[in-house]
C-alpha cells in the first residue's frame, strides 16, 4: 500500500541545473507517494537527479498523515506546501511535487561546485 511522504533533500549544481549560478546549493521538500520510507528517499533523489539537481544529503523523511495535514490555505506563508488534493493526486499519478528551493550562498573562500 502506498503512503504519502515528504523528503527534505539538500541539492547542488550539475550541468544544465536550474539553480542560480551564484548559490552553493539549496534545500527542497519533495512530496511523493511510495510503498515505504526507503523507497520514498530513493525516488525523491532519483527525481531530483532526472531534473538536473545533484542530491548531497537527505536531511529528513516523513510519512504524511492526511488526517492531521494542514492545507496550504492554513499554512504559514513561507511554508509552500501542496494542497491536500494535490497530495492525493500524487498517489494516483506517481508524480513528485517540489516545494520552493531554499538556496544558500557559497561559504567565504570556498569554490562553487
Backbone as CSV, one residue per row, in Angstrom:
resi,resn,N_x,N_y,N_z,CA_x,CA_y,CA_z,C_x,C_y,C_z
1,UNK,0.842,-1.185,0.000,0.000,0.000,0.000,0.886,1.247,0.000
2,UNK,0.550,2.184,-0.855,1.348,3.395,-0.927,0.899,4.413,0.110
3,UNK,1.890,5.140,0.621,1.666,6.237,1.556,2.260,7.489,0.939
4,UNK,1.898,8.630,1.486,2.462,9.893,1.033,3.613,10.285,1.935
5,UNK,4.693,10.798,1.324,5.899,11.155,2.060,6.364,12.549,1.694
6,UNK,7.086,13.146,2.626,7.826,14.377,2.378,9.284,14.067,2.681
7,UNK,10.141,14.273,1.681,11.569,14.016,1.824,12.291,15.349,1.634
8,UNK,13.086,15.740,2.614,13.821,17.004,2.563,15.256,16.698,2.137
9,UNK,15.660,17.323,1.016,16.950,16.989,0.421,17.754,18.267,0.170
10,UNK,19.052,18.196,0.464,19.968,19.262,0.092,20.534,18.908,-1.274
11,UNK,20.501,19.865,-2.205,20.971,19.632,-3.568,22.017,20.676,-3.947
12,UNK,22.772,20.357,-4.988,23.735,21.309,-5.531,23.689,21.250,-7.053
13,UNK,24.607,21.972,-7.662,24.644,22.099,-9.113,25.065,20.817,-9.814
14,UNK,24.620,20.710,-11.042,25.126,19.752,-12.011,24.881,20.381,-13.381
15,UNK,25.467,19.875,-14.448,25.258,20.503,-15.755,23.764,20.685,-16.065
16,UNK,23.441,21.846,-16.596,22.077,22.210,-17.006,21.095,22.338,-15.846
17,UNK,21.594,22.553,-14.640,20.709,22.742,-13.491,19.969,24.075,-13.603
18,UNK,18.873,24.188,-12.904,18.138,25.441,-12.863,18.492,26.275,-11.630
19,UNK,19.406,25.769,-10.803,19.832,26.546,-9.646,20.585,27.786,-10.107
20,UNK,20.424,28.903,-9.412,21.185,30.103,-9.772,22.688,29.830,-9.651
21,UNK,23.471,30.360,-10.574,24.913,30.064,-10.544,25.640,30.645,-9.340
22,UNK,25.072,31.643,-8.689,25.765,32.273,-7.560,25.419,31.648,-6.212
23,UNK,24.689,30.536,-6.206,24.403,29.865,-4.929,25.236,28.600,-4.832
24,UNK,25.441,28.135,-3.608,26.201,26.903,-3.395,25.307,25.675,-3.486
25,UNK,24.027,25.859,-3.226,23.080,24.753,-3.248,21.739,25.210,-2.730
26,UNK,20.879,24.230,-2.434,19.537,24.544,-1.955,18.993,23.376,-1.147
27,UNK,17.967,23.672,-0.389,17.221,22.652,0.346,15.807,22.681,-0.208
28,UNK,15.267,21.499,-0.499,13.932,21.397,-1.097,13.170,20.242,-0.448
29,UNK,11.873,20.419,-0.306,10.991,19.330,0.144,10.403,18.668,-1.084
30,UNK,10.486,17.345,-1.145,9.930,16.573,-2.251,8.763,15.760,-1.698
31,UNK,7.582,15.956,-2.269,6.385,15.226,-1.855,6.092,14.157,-2.898
32,UNK,5.818,12.924,-2.434,5.564,11.830,-3.351,4.877,10.678,-2.635
33,UNK,4.364,9.742,-3.421,3.754,8.527,-2.883,4.736,7.379,-3.068
34,UNK,4.797,6.484,-2.076,5.713,5.351,-2.141,5.236,4.256,-1.194
35,UNK,5.790,3.061,-1.383,5.414,1.932,-0.530,6.025,2.014,0.863
36,UNK,7.255,2.563,0.950,7.886,2.691,2.259,8.860,3.864,2.232
37,UNK,9.398,4.207,3.380,10.223,5.404,3.501,11.538,5.284,2.731
38,UNK,12.147,4.104,2.700,13.396,3.916,1.949,13.161,4.141,0.455
39,UNK,12.074,3.588,-0.073,11.744,3.795,-1.481,11.408,5.258,-1.763
40,UNK,10.794,5.935,-0.794,10.469,7.355,-0.957,11.748,8.183,-1.077
41,UNK,12.726,7.895,-0.232,14.004,8.611,-0.286,14.687,8.366,-1.632
42,UNK,14.751,7.110,-2.045,15.379,6.771,-3.324,14.663,7.446,-4.494
43,UNK,13.340,7.437,-4.478,12.562,8.041,-5.566,12.727,9.556,-5.595
44,UNK,12.786,10.191,-4.429,12.984,11.643,-4.368,14.352,12.014,-4.944
45,UNK,15.386,11.293,-4.547,16.734,11.579,-5.054,16.821,11.312,-6.549
46,UNK,16.173,10.252,-7.019,16.171,9.926,-8.448,15.455,11.024,-9.254
47,UNK,14.318,11.516,-8.749,13.579,12.585,-9.437,14.415,13.857,-9.514
48,UNK,15.102,14.192,-8.430,15.952,15.382,-8.437,17.080,15.244,-9.455
49,UNK,17.704,14.086,-9.511,18.768,13.854,-10.495,18.237,13.986,-11.921
50,UNK,17.082,13.402,-12.177,16.482,13.485,-13.510,16.170,14.929,-13.891
51,UNK,15.873,15.754,-12.891,15.570,17.168,-13.135,16.803,18.057,-13.010
52,UNK,17.984,17.440,-12.959,19.271,18.138,-13.000,19.658,18.835,-11.693
53,UNK,19.303,18.236,-10.566,19.756,18.696,-9.251,20.499,17.527,-8.614
54,UNK,21.734,17.751,-8.177,22.525,16.670,-7.575,22.278,16.616,-6.076
55,UNK,21.656,15.549,-5.587,21.435,15.425,-4.142,22.761,15.292,-3.397
56,UNK,22.893,16.088,-2.329,24.062,15.987,-1.463,23.759,15.137,-0.241
57,UNK,22.568,15.373,0.320,22.222,14.706,1.574,20.712,14.756,1.771
58,UNK,20.160,13.649,2.233,18.765,13.652,2.660,18.749,14.071,4.115
59,UNK,18.049,15.157,4.398,18.041,15.729,5.742,16.928,15.163,6.618
60,UNK,15.824,14.798,5.975,14.659,14.331,6.738,13.709,13.619,5.785
61,UNK,12.999,12.638,6.289,11.956,11.965,5.516,10.855,11.576,6.490
62,UNK,9.624,11.841,6.091,8.500,11.528,6.973,7.277,11.110,6.177
63,UNK,6.515,10.192,6.758,5.242,9.816,6.173,4.209,10.853,6.595
64,UNK,3.379,11.268,5.655,2.369,12.282,5.947,1.079,11.633,6.401
65,UNK,0.466,12.199,7.401,-0.841,11.778,7.892,-1.852,12.807,7.401
66,UNK,-2.639,12.456,6.404,-3.561,13.425,5.816,-4.661,13.857,6.777
67,UNK,-4.914,13.067,7.808,-5.904,13.486,8.806,-5.415,14.691,9.598
68,UNK,-4.093,14.795,9.775,-3.509,15.914,10.514,-2.860,16.943,9.604
69,UNK,-3.002,16.773,8.301,-2.319,17.625,7.338,-2.942,19.013,7.302
70,UNK,-2.106,20.038,7.400,-2.549,21.426,7.290,-2.538,21.810,5.831
71,UNK,-3.703,22.145,5.291,-3.780,22.520,3.891,-3.049,23.832,3.673
72,UNK,-2.628,24.087,2.443,-1.805,25.267,2.170,-2.541,26.561,2.474
73,UNK,-3.862,26.566,2.432,-4.618,27.776,2.766,-4.430,28.164,4.226
74,UNK,-4.144,27.183,5.077,-3.999,27.420,6.507,-2.538,27.472,6.944
75,UNK,-1.614,27.176,6.048,-0.199,27.101,6.407,0.411,28.493,6.501
76,UNK,1.547,28.543,7.143,2.306,29.785,7.184,2.695,30.168,5.759
77,UNK,2.782,31.451,5.505,3.037,31.921,4.143,4.323,31.369,3.550
78,UNK,5.357,31.165,4.357,6.641,30.720,3.817,6.788,29.205,3.734
79,UNK,5.761,28.458,4.072,5.882,27.007,4.066,5.830,26.402,2.665
80,UNK,5.035,26.955,1.769,4.949,26.489,0.384,4.716,24.989,0.316
81,UNK,3.601,24.552,0.825,3.257,23.132,0.826,2.114,22.875,-0.152
82,UNK,2.021,21.657,-0.666,0.951,21.361,-1.620,-0.408,21.280,-0.933
83,UNK,-1.441,21.520,-1.707,-2.807,21.356,-1.209,-3.085,19.872,-1.009
84,UNK,-4.021,19.583,-0.168,-4.409,18.199,0.128,-4.790,17.453,-1.155
85,UNK,-5.573,18.105,-2.023,-5.981,17.465,-3.279,-4.784,17.154,-4.168
86,UNK,-3.778,18.041,-4.153,-2.562,17.788,-4.929,-1.830,16.558,-4.402
87,UNK,-1.801,16.405,-3.082,-1.163,15.225,-2.495,-1.894,13.943,-2.882
88,UNK,-3.202,13.989,-2.831,-3.982,12.810,-3.212,-3.735,12.444,-4.676
89,UNK,-3.563,13.452,-5.503,-3.286,13.201,-6.919,-1.916,12.551,-7.099
90,UNK,-0.947,12.898,-6.254,0.375,12.272,-6.333,0.273,10.761,-6.154
91,UNK,-0.603,10.341,-5.271,-0.785,8.910,-5.031,-1.345,8.217,-6.272
92,UNK,-2.141,8.929,-7.055,-2.732,8.350,-8.265,-1.786,8.372,-9.452
93,UNK,-0.999,9.446,-9.574,-0.184,9.644,-10.777,1.258,9.160,-10.648
94,UNK,1.756,9.096,-9.425,3.155,8.736,-9.232,4.106,9.897,-9.457
95,UNK,3.576,11.099,-9.633,4.406,12.286,-9.832,5.037,12.726,-8.519
96,UNK,5.926,13.719,-8.609,6.509,14.344,-7.428,6.141,15.819,-7.432
97,UNK,6.175,16.427,-6.257,5.867,17.855,-6.087,7.011,18.457,-5.297
98,UNK,7.649,19.502,-5.855,8.748,20.183,-5.173,8.238,21.443,-4.488
99,UNK,8.732,21.678,-3.285,8.489,22.962,-2.630,9.413,23.992,-3.269
100,UNK,9.443,25.154,-2.684,10.404,26.169,-3.092,11.808,25.648,-2.801
101,UNK,12.756,25.961,-3.676,14.152,25.618,-3.449,14.758,26.754,-2.630
102,UNK,15.083,26.470,-1.380,15.678,27.465,-0.487,17.187,27.464,-0.719
103,UNK,17.665,28.414,-1.511,19.082,28.457,-1.867,19.909,29.062,-0.735
104,UNK,21.193,28.739,-0.746,22.123,29.328,0.215,23.396,29.725,-0.516
105,UNK,24.079,30.766,-0.022,25.276,31.274,-0.705,26.475,30.382,-0.437
106,UNK,27.497,30.522,-1.296,28.728,29.782,-1.033,29.405,30.326,0.215
107,UNK,30.167,29.463,0.883,30.917,29.917,2.048,32.071,30.801,1.589
108,UNK,32.465,31.688,2.438,33.601,32.579,2.147,34.846,31.731,1.839
109,UNK,35.572,32.092,0.812,36.828,31.424,0.428,36.656,29.965,0.023
110,UNK,35.472,29.584,-0.471,35.319,28.234,-0.979,34.942,28.305,-2.447
111,UNK,35.111,27.204,-3.136,34.779,27.166,-4.565,33.386,26.586,-4.745
112,UNK,32.647,27.132,-5.687,31.371,26.527,-6.072,31.641,25.244,-6.822
113,UNK,30.732,24.306,-6.683,30.777,23.035,-7.412,31.914,22.197,-6.891
